[in-house]
Amino acid sequence: MSNRDDLEVVLAPTDRGRDVWEQAATNRMCPRCKRSYSAPPMPGVTHMLCDECMAADESARRDRERDARATRHVLVTIPPRYAWATFDAPEFAVRDPVATDRLRAASADRGIVVLGPSGVGKTTLAVCKLRQCVAQNGSLGMFVDVRRLARAARQHPLGSSSEVPLVAESIRADVLLLDDLGEERGADDAVLDVIRDRHAQDRPTIVTSGHALTMRSGIEVFGQRYGDGIARRLFQGAVVIELRLPPP
């Protein structure tokens, strides 16, 4: 048998199958997009989405699952006392409307530093922003207290912050809330590694601190403690929110 005969033997069943499919195919109309398409008859099925609409549904399903995973992750890391905190929560008392509006409108792609005295609501506002970022972008958000970060580094058997799981998770998170910067005691390397690596990877970080009340004093305070390079990474291009206690 010649090569041509071999080819005809191989192709013949495929060609016949295609002819049978084309003969059996009927024109349908997608109930969603109203486009017509061809599909083989299916007993009992009169309305069926076209391939494009089914693909769009599958993509939307995957997006919902991703958003749900991101929401579950950030809720796990947020302390229970702040679990209620969202900008739209009825319990939310706006003590500084101007600062709150600035934070709410701030781009999630930029770093954010929230400064102010103890009790002014820095962490509550920062949690609201973290949850907003997760809800809007499906980002993997994470809350971490600097004291917990430093403690994890001190207790790690290898003594290297780069080997600490909590440090690695803090670096990888799409959006990180680093709470109470300056309150850690020792193990500053863990905090510095997180700030440096996230800045190098252009990952947005929300920082709260009561060790400075203004951007100018923050640059000075954190420059003295962590070095000018870290202070520059914290404030360069960041949205700085300066909170004040309400008058008595």
N, C-alpha and C positions, 0 to 999 in steps of 0.2 A: 504494500500500500504506500502511495506517495505521501510526501509531507502535506500536500494540499488535502488529501483524503483524511489524514489524521486530524487536520485542523477542522474539517467539516464535521467529523465525528464528535470532536470535543465541543464545538460551538452549537451543534444542532439542538441538543436538549435545552441549552440556555435560551436560544432563540425561540424555540417552541414555548418555553415557559413564559417568556416575555410577551409573546403573542397572546397566550391564554390570559395573562394578567391584564393586558391592554383591552382585550375584548370584554373581560368581566368588570373592569373599572367603570365607575359611574361618576358623573359630575356631581359634586356636592357644594354646598355653600356653608362657609364657616359662620356659626351663629354669632360670633363676636365681631370679627373684622369685616364680615359680609363678602369676603373674597371667595371666588370659586376655585375648587381644586379637585383632582381626581383621586379616588380611593376605591379599593375593591369593596364589593358589597359585604356587609356584616349583618347577619341575622339579628333582628331586634334593635339595631342601632340606626337611628334616623338623624341624629344631630351629633356631630363630632367636630371638635376644633381642628383647625389646620395645623400643620407642623410648626409654623411660626408661632402661633398662639400657645400651643402646648409647650414649646421651648421657653416662651416668655413666662408661663406659669411655673415651670421648673426652676428658672432663674430666680423668680420672686420667692419661691419656697426656700431655696438655698439662702437667699438674703435674710429671710425671716429667721431661719435657724441660726445663722451667724449672729444676727442682732440679739437673739435670745441667749446665745452662749456668752456674748459680751456683757449683757445685762446681768446674767447670773454671776459672772466672774467679779464684776465691780461690786455687786451687792455682798458677796462673800468677804471682800476686803474692807468694806466700809464698817467702822465700829457701830454696834447696835444703836448707840445714842444718837447717831446721825442718819439712821436708816430712813427716816421720814423726809430728809432734807432735799427738796427740789424748789426751783424758783416759783412753781405754781402751788406749792403746798399751803393750805390755809393756815398752818401754824407759823408760817414764815413771817417774821416781823422785820420789816425793812427799816433799819435804824439809820441808814445812810442811803437815801434813794439815788443820789447822783452816782456814788461809787457802785451801787448795786446795778444800776442800768449800764454803766461802763463795763462791768464784769460780764453781765449777761450778753452784751453785744460783742464782746471781744472774740476775735478769731481763734478757733481751736488750733490753728497752725502755729500760733505764736506762744512763746512762754508767758506765764502769768505769775506775778509776785504779789501776794496779799500781805500788807504790813499793818500793824496796829497793836495797841495794848491788849493785855489779857482781858477776856470777857467781852470783847467788842463784836465777836461773831465771825472771826477770820475762817475758822475751819468749816463752819456751817455754810458760808458763802462759797468756799472752795469746793465743798462736796456738791453743792448745787451745780457748779460749773462742770465738775467732773461728770456728773450724771447727764448733764445736758450734752456734753461732747459724745458720750456713749450713745445716747438716744438719737442724736442727729446723724452720726457717722458710722454707727456700728463698730466703734473703736473698742479695742481691748483696754479697758481702764483699770487702774489699780490705785488703792489708797495705802500709803505706808507711813507710819510715824518714824521720825529719824531715830528716836530712842530704841525702837524695836529693831531698826536696821543696824544700829551700832551694836546692840546686844547680840544679835545673830552673828555678827562678824567676830565679836570677842569670844563667843562660845564655840565657834567652829574649830574642829580639831587641827585643821591645817594652818589656821592663823592667817590665811590669805583671803582678802575680801572678794577677789575674783572667783574664788571657789565656793562662795556662800550662795545657796540656792535663792534666798530672798533678794540678794544683790542682783543676781542674774535676771530674776523675774522683773525686778524694778527697772532694769536697763531695757528689757525687751518690751515692756508694756507700751501700747500705742500712745496712751496719755497717762501720766503719773501724777498723783497728788502727793507731794513730799511735805508732810505736816510738821510744824514746829521746828524749823531749821534753826540750829544753834542750841537746842536743848539737849543734844546728845552729849554723853560724857565718855570721852575716849573713842577709839575706833573711828576717828574722823576719816580714815582712808576709805571706808565703805561708802560714806556719804559723798566724798569727793569723786570716787570712781563712778558712782551713779550720775552725778552732775556732769562730769567730763564726757562720759561715754554717750549719754543722751544728747548732749550738745553736739558731739561729733556726728551722731547719726540723725541729727535734725528732728528729734522726737520732742514734742511739746511737753513741758513740765509745769505743773501748778505748784508753787511754793508758798507756804505760809510761815510767818515768823513774827514773834513779838519782841525781837531784839533790836528792831529799828522801826521808826515811825514814818520815815520818809525815804525816798529813793536815795537822796544824798547821804543820809546817815547809814543806810543799808550798804551802800558801796564802801563806805569807810569801815563799818563794823565787820562785814564779811571779808573785806580785803585784809584786815588785820588778823582775822582768825584763820581764814582758808587760803589767803593769797590773792593778789590782784587779778590773776587769771580766772579764778573761780568767780570772783565778784563780777568780772566782765561777762562771763558766760551766763550768769544769773540775770543780769539786768539789760544786756545789749539786745535791743529789739523787743524786749518784753513789755507787756502791758502791766504797769505798776498801779496797784490799788492801795490807797492810803486811807485806812479807816480811822474814825475818831469816835470816842465815847460821846453819847449825847449829853448835852448840858444838864446839870442837876435841876 
